[in-house]
Amino acid sequence: MSVSDQNKPAEKNALWETIVVLFQAFLLAAVIRTVLLQPFTIPSGSMMPTLLVGDYLLVNKFAYGYSRYSLPLYNPDWFKGRLFGSVPKRGDVIVFRLPSDPAIDYIKRIVGLPGDRIQVKDGVLFINDKPVPRVAEGTFSSDTSDTAGVGVQHSVGEYKDVPIYRETLDSGATYQTLDLNAMSDGDNTPVFNVPEKHYFMMGDNRDNSSDSRFSVKYVPEENLVGRASFIIFSLGNETPFFQVWRWPSNLRYDRFFKGIR
C-alpha cells in the first residue's frame, strides 16, 4: 500500500468532520434565529429618530412567546395563538407581521393595548381620553434622502431641522417623535377602540408612517414577532452593506450596541 493510499482514510475523516461542524454551526444559527434573536434591517424612516435607515438590530423573539409567525417560513395551519406568551408593555418597539400580508415584517411602537381608546388630536396622542405629555426637544436632521414611510402618500425628500417632541407614557416609556407637518393626515383621527387580543401601532415619525392609523389597522397578538432590543451596526448616507470601502466614512459608531427604547 502506498503512502498516498494510507492518507485517503484520514482525508475522508477530516472532510466528514468539517461537514459535521458546518452542519452543527448552521443548525445552531437556525435555532438561535428561530427561538432567541432575529436580525432586522431598517429600510425606511418611519421610526425616526429612534431608528434610522441603515440601522441593523436584533429582535428578542422570546419576549412575547412564539406564534406561527415566529418561524422564518411560517405555515398558517401550524397552530393558533401564542406559546409561552407574555403581554407587551405600552411603548415597546416591536417587529410584527403585517396583518394584510404576513409575509412582510413591520416595526413600530405599541401605543394601544387591548381595550384602549386611541386618538390623535392636533398632533397630540390621546390614550383613554388622556393626552400623552409632549415636550419640545430640539430638532432633527437625517443623513438619508429617501426616508418616506412605506405606503404613506405624503413623502418628503431630506429631513432638515425637523421639530422633535418627547412623549412619556403612563408605563414610564419615554421616547422622541418627529413632527414634520402640523396639519398632516394622521394629526387628527377618529377614536380607535382596540379590540381584545389586538394592539395599536404607531411610528415615531408621526407624519410619515404607515401604521394603525392607516392601512395597518389593529395588529393581532399572534402577529408579534419580538421586541427590538438593540442596534448592533449602523450605516449612514444610504450606504449599501456590501460597499465595504465606504464603511469608514459612513459608519455611525455612536449607534453600535445602543439599546432601543
Kinemage of the C-alpha trace (Angstrom):
@kinemage 1
@onewidth
@group {chain A} dominant
@subgroup {mainchain}
@vectorlist {calphas} color= white
{ca met a 1} P 0.000 0.000 0.000
{ca ser a 2} L 1.393 3.374 -0.979
{ca val a 3} L 1.682 6.380 1.327
{ca ser a 4} L -0.994 8.186 -0.702
{ca asp a 5} L -3.403 5.277 -0.164
{ca gln a 6} L -2.771 5.424 3.595
{ca asn a 7} L -3.626 9.141 3.651
{ca lys a 8} L -7.020 8.714 1.949
{ca pro a 9} L -8.938 7.488 5.048
{ca ala a 10} L -7.550 10.391 7.104
{ca glu a 11} L -8.524 12.876 4.402
{ca lys a 12} L -12.043 11.409 4.235
{ca asn a 13} L -12.377 11.608 8.036
{ca ala a 14} L -11.195 15.240 8.043
{ca leu a 15} L -13.669 16.143 5.301
{ca trp a 16} L -16.523 14.434 7.137
{ca glu a 17} L -15.639 16.181 10.405
{ca thr a 18} L -15.642 19.529 8.587
{ca ile a 19} L -19.082 18.816 7.128
{ca val a 20} L -20.405 17.853 10.573
{ca val a 21} L -19.013 21.026 12.178
{ca leu a 22} L -20.513 23.213 9.450
{ca phe a 23} L -23.881 21.485 9.796
{ca gln a 24} L -23.811 21.942 13.571
{ca ala a 25} L -22.958 25.634 13.158
{ca phe a 26} L -25.788 26.068 10.657
{ca leu a 27} L -28.235 24.251 12.947
{ca leu a 28} L -27.188 26.360 15.950
{ca ala a 29} L -27.615 29.584 13.949
{ca ala a 30} L -31.055 28.438 12.761
{ca val a 31} L -32.149 27.633 16.318
{ca ile a 32} L -30.908 30.994 17.644
{ca arg a 33} L -32.683 32.857 14.843
{ca thr a 34} L -35.903 30.911 15.341
{ca val a 35} L -36.058 30.851 19.136
{ca leu a 36} L -33.977 33.706 20.533
{ca leu a 37} L -32.747 36.526 18.304
{ca gln a 38} L -33.577 37.632 14.776
{ca pro a 39} L -31.602 40.240 12.814
{ca phe a 40} L -33.605 43.070 11.280
{ca thr a 41} L -32.657 45.960 8.997
{ca ile a 42} L -34.391 49.343 8.998
{ca pro a 43} L -35.413 50.116 5.393
{ca ser a 44} L -37.435 53.324 5.889
{ca gly a 45} L -37.639 56.390 8.102
{ca ser a 46} L -40.992 55.651 9.755
{ca met a 47} L -39.358 55.154 13.181
{ca met a 48} L -37.015 58.149 13.128
{ca pro a 49} L -35.446 59.488 15.263
{ca thr a 50} L -35.420 56.281 17.360
{ca leu a 51} L -34.342 54.091 14.436
{ca leu a 52} L -32.564 55.317 11.315
{ca val a 53} L -32.387 53.954 7.794
{ca gly a 54} L -29.317 51.700 7.776
{ca asp a 55} L -29.621 50.514 11.389
{ca tyr a 56} L -29.070 46.778 11.864
{ca leu a 57} L -30.654 45.453 15.031
{ca leu a 58} L -31.522 42.305 16.951
{ca val a 59} L -35.079 41.366 17.854
{ca asn a 60} L -35.776 39.387 21.029
{ca lys a 61} L -38.209 36.664 19.913
{ca phe a 62} L -38.536 35.173 23.405
{ca ala a 63} L -40.004 38.399 24.843
{ca tyr a 64} L -43.634 37.655 23.918
{ca gly a 65} L -43.524 33.912 23.306
{ca tyr a 66} L -43.971 32.204 19.965
{ca ser a 67} L -46.673 32.017 17.323
{ca arg a 68} L -46.934 30.514 13.847
{ca tyr a 69} L -45.213 33.688 12.604
{ca ser a 70} L -42.115 33.160 14.751
{ca leu a 71} L -40.531 30.764 12.271
{ca pro a 72} L -38.743 32.175 9.190
{ca leu a 73} L -41.030 30.107 6.920
{ca tyr a 74} L -44.395 30.193 8.609
{ca asn a 75} L -47.344 27.963 7.801
{ca pro a 76} L -50.784 29.429 8.579
{ca asp a 77} L -52.089 25.978 9.522
{ca trp a 78} L -49.440 25.052 12.108
{ca phe a 79} L -51.218 26.405 15.196
{ca lys a 80} L -53.188 29.366 16.531
{ca gly a 81} L -52.341 31.797 19.315
{ca arg a 82} L -49.027 32.013 21.180
{ca leu a 83} L -46.870 29.592 23.167
{ca phe a 84} L -45.192 30.875 26.357
{ca gly a 85} L -46.881 34.209 25.604
{ca ser a 86} L -46.426 37.325 27.691
{ca val a 87} L -48.082 40.723 27.395
{ca pro a 88} L -46.177 43.566 25.696
{ca lys a 89} L -45.834 46.872 27.501
{ca arg a 90} L -47.171 50.094 26.090
{ca gly a 91} L -44.200 51.836 24.481
{ca asp a 92} L -42.339 48.694 23.359
{ca val a 93} L -40.792 48.822 19.873
{ca ile a 94} L -41.951 45.667 18.136
{ca val a 95} L -41.414 43.770 14.896
{ca phe a 96} L -44.659 42.223 13.669
{ca arg a 97} L -46.145 40.580 10.600
{ca leu a 98} L -48.369 42.896 8.589
{ca pro a 99} L -51.975 41.706 9.094
{ca ser a 100} L -52.901 42.184 5.427
{ca asp a 101} L -49.767 40.362 4.205
{ca pro a 102} L -48.000 38.244 6.859
{ca ala a 103} L -45.004 37.752 4.560
{ca ile a 104} L -43.999 41.365 5.317
{ca asp a 105} L -42.307 42.467 8.553
{ca tyr a 106} L -43.048 45.908 10.019
{ca ile a 107} L -41.515 47.663 13.013
{ca lys a 108} L -43.477 50.198 15.084
{ca arg a 109} L -44.136 51.232 18.666
{ca ile a 110} L -47.098 49.882 20.647
{ca val a 111} L -49.212 52.773 21.936
{ca gly a 112} L -52.541 50.979 22.347
{ca leu a 113} L -53.260 47.820 24.351
{ca pro a 114} L -56.429 45.681 24.143
{ca gly a 115} L -59.413 47.722 25.340
{ca asp a 116} L -57.686 51.111 24.935
{ca arg a 117} L -59.229 54.114 23.218
{ca ile a 118} L -56.678 55.772 20.920
{ca gln a 119} L -56.997 59.117 19.158
{ca val a 120} L -54.711 61.829 17.790
{ca lys a 121} L -55.907 65.440 18.064
{ca asp a 122} L -53.841 68.315 16.664
{ca gly a 123} L -50.783 66.083 16.696
{ca val a 124} L -51.200 65.047 20.342
{ca leu a 125} L -51.692 61.364 21.176
{ca phe a 126} L -54.635 60.604 23.462
{ca ile a 127} L -54.887 57.274 25.303
{ca asn a 128} L -58.183 56.571 27.027
{ca asp a 129} L -59.158 60.236 26.601
{ca lys a 130} L -55.989 61.496 28.344
{ca pro a 131} L -53.310 63.407 26.401
{ca val a 132} L -49.807 61.940 26.451
{ca pro a 133} L -47.362 64.574 27.780
{ca arg a 134} L -45.429 66.058 24.857
{ca val a 135} L -42.429 68.350 25.278
{ca ala a 136} L -40.423 70.112 22.546
{ca glu a 137} L -36.837 68.852 22.482
{ca gly a 138} L -34.817 70.475 19.697
{ca thr a 139} L -34.628 69.492 16.042
{ca phe a 140} L -33.532 66.528 13.955
{ca ser a 141} L -31.675 66.163 10.655
{ca ser a 142} L -31.149 62.939 8.718
{ca asp a 143} L -28.227 61.722 6.599
{ca thr a 144} L -30.591 59.931 4.201
{ca ser a 145} L -32.649 61.446 1.400
{ca asp a 146} L -35.295 58.782 0.809
{ca thr a 147} L -36.872 58.242 4.209
{ca ala a 148} L -40.572 58.095 3.457
{ca gly a 149} L -42.665 55.644 5.443
{ca val a 150} L -43.815 52.663 3.397
{ca gly a 151} L -47.274 53.184 1.942
{ca val a 152} L -47.630 56.799 3.057
{ca gln a 153} L -48.596 59.331 0.429
{ca his a 154} L -47.074 62.448 1.986
{ca ser a 155} L -43.408 61.614 1.375
{ca val a 156} L -40.615 64.148 1.720
{ca gly a 157} L -37.082 64.486 0.443
{ca glu a 158} L -34.468 65.365 3.039
{ca tyr a 159} L -35.079 65.792 6.740
{ca lys a 160} L -33.521 69.041 7.953
{ca asp a 161} L -34.198 70.685 11.319
{ca val a 162} L -37.425 68.766 11.919
{ca pro a 163} L -39.028 69.525 15.327
{ca ile a 164} L -38.595 66.790 17.952
{ca tyr a 165} L -41.120 66.126 20.713
{ca arg a 166} L -40.577 63.802 23.649
{ca glu a 167} L -43.562 61.737 24.767
{ca thr a 168} L -43.821 59.986 28.125
{ca leu a 169} L -46.369 57.211 28.569
{ca asp a 170} L -48.013 56.097 31.799
{ca ser a 171} L -45.939 52.900 31.528
{ca gly a 172} L -42.818 55.012 32.084
{ca ala a 173} L -41.633 54.638 28.491
{ca thr a 174} L -40.227 57.870 27.106
{ca tyr a 175} L -39.080 58.457 23.539
{ca gln a 176} L -38.722 61.104 20.849
{ca thr a 177} L -41.098 61.693 17.944
{ca leu a 178} L -40.889 63.875 14.844
{ca asp a 179} L -43.445 66.468 13.727
{ca leu a 180} L -42.923 67.189 10.030
{ca asn a 181} L -46.242 68.863 9.393
{ca ala a 182} L -48.697 70.366 11.857
{ca met a 183} L -51.629 69.503 9.571
{ca ser a 184} L -50.801 66.024 8.257
{ca asp a 185} L -53.339 63.256 7.590
{ca gly a 186} L -52.541 61.493 10.851
{ca asp a 187} L -52.648 64.542 13.152
{ca asn a 188} L -56.413 64.349 13.627
{ca thr a 189} L -58.048 60.929 13.701
{ca pro a 190} L -61.281 59.309 14.823
{ca val a 191} L -61.308 57.318 18.043
{ca phe a 192} L -59.869 53.806 17.664
{ca asn a 193} L -61.194 51.178 20.083
{ca val a 194} L -58.536 48.477 20.274
{ca pro a 195} L -60.146 45.006 20.170
{ca glu a 196} L -59.308 42.146 22.508
{ca lys a 197} L -56.022 40.407 21.679
{ca his a 198} L -55.004 43.233 19.325
{ca tyr a 199} L -52.596 46.171 19.511
{ca phe a 200} L -52.394 49.676 18.084
{ca met a 201} L -49.051 50.598 16.495
{ca met a 202} L -47.582 53.977 15.563
{ca gly a 203} L -44.279 55.078 14.073
{ca asp a 204} L -42.216 57.689 15.918
{ca asn a 205} L -42.003 59.654 12.658
{ca arg a 206} L -45.644 60.550 13.145
{ca asp a 207} L -46.275 62.328 9.837
{ca asn a 208} L -44.535 59.744 7.676
{ca ser a 209} L -45.501 56.321 8.967
{ca ser a 210} L -47.898 53.707 7.640
{ca asp a 211} L -49.333 52.368 10.889
{ca ser a 212} L -52.567 51.548 12.735
{ca arg a 213} L -53.997 54.979 11.921
{ca phe a 214} L -53.954 53.953 8.270
{ca ser a 215} L -53.785 50.668 6.346
{ca val a 216} L -52.022 48.594 9.026
{ca lys a 217} L -55.089 48.765 11.299
{ca tyr a 218} L -55.122 46.685 14.508
{ca val a 219} L -52.376 44.070 14.890
{ca pro a 220} L -53.389 40.634 16.288
{ca glu a 221} L -51.248 39.372 19.162
{ca glu a 222} L -50.166 36.306 17.183
{ca asn a 223} L -48.578 38.601 14.554
{ca leu a 224} L -45.997 39.870 17.058
{ca val a 225} L -42.523 38.582 16.190
{ca gly a 226} L -40.481 40.119 19.002
{ca arg a 227} L -39.223 43.209 20.811
{ca ala a 228} L -36.482 45.280 19.199
{ca ser a 229} L -33.616 45.048 21.701
{ca phe a 230} L -30.519 46.867 20.497
{ca ile a 231} L -28.688 48.137 17.438
{ca ile a 232} L -25.596 46.129 16.548
{ca phe a 233} L -24.435 48.041 13.460
{ca ser a 234} L -25.376 51.204 11.570
{ca leu a 235} L -24.508 52.629 8.145
{ca gly a 236} L -25.438 56.179 7.166
{ca asn a 237} L -25.774 58.077 3.892
{ca glu a 238} L -27.724 55.224 2.274
{ca thr a 239} L -24.565 53.105 2.102
{ca pro a 240} L -25.225 49.561 0.806
{ca phe a 241} L -23.886 46.909 3.166
{ca phe a 242} L -21.700 45.291 0.503
{ca gln a 243} L -19.810 48.526 -0.233
{ca val a 244} L -17.227 47.868 2.461
{ca trp a 245} L -14.873 50.509 1.070
{ca arg a 246} L -17.435 53.181 2.062
{ca trp a 247} L -17.788 51.993 5.643
{ca pro a 248} L -15.038 54.085 7.282
{ca ser a 249} L -16.672 57.394 6.353
{ca asn a 250} L -20.292 56.278 6.809
{ca leu a 251} L -20.373 54.120 9.922
{ca arg a 252} L -22.452 55.576 12.765
{ca tyr a 253} L -20.156 54.399 15.549
{ca asp a 254} L -22.233 56.079 18.263
{ca arg a 255} L -25.171 53.772 17.460
{ca phe a 256} L -23.280 50.476 17.841
{ca phe a 257} L -24.789 48.294 20.637
{ca lys a 258} L -27.294 51.022 21.500
{ca gly a 259} L -30.389 49.878 23.380
{ca ile a 260} L -33.791 50.584 21.838
{ca arg a 261} L -36.400 52.359 23.939
